Amino acid sequence: MSEQRAWEVAEVLGASVQPSCDHLDEARVTAPAADGPPGCEDCLRIGTRWVHLRECLVCGHLGCCDSSPGQHAYAHAHAQSGHDLARSAEPGEDWAWCYADEVFLRPAG
């Protein structure tokens, strides 16, 4: 019996070829950390600001988005092998991103 994935690639309407992601099995973090840092871990450490937050689905690292000056979620994904997936940590948002394949992900099911 195979384990069900928590995330799947979001369909691109009208595309003749749908995107794919080879990193979905990396996802380990299943629920947002309730007791985690109040913002981007790296920005808090160096005293800078962020725009939006992203949570690594492998280790739970909370970093800032690509619109933020530090782009710490991107930096984390590229510095840590196998940490390609991050979900939005913004209230009311339910999507993720694969930095390696550059595709949007949505909850499976």
C-alpha positions, 0 to 999 in steps of 0.5 A: 500500500503506498503512502498518500502524498500531502501535496500535488502539482497544481494544474495549469488551465489551458496548458498542453503539457502539465507541469510536474514535480520530482520532489513531492516525497521530500515533504515531511512537515504536515502542520504549521508549527504553532509554537514557532518563531513569530516571523522569518527566522533569519530576518529576526536574527539580523533585524530586518523586515519581511513581506510574506512568510514561507515554511520549509516542508522538510524541516519547518524553517520559517523564511521570508518570500521572494518579495522580501529583501532577504529572500530567506526561504529561497536561500534556505531551499538552495543552501539545504539539499533536499529542502525544495518545498515550502508552503505559504505561512500566510493566514488563509493561504493553502499552497506550496512551491517547489523551488527546484521545479518552479511549480505551484503545489496544492493540498492533495485530495 
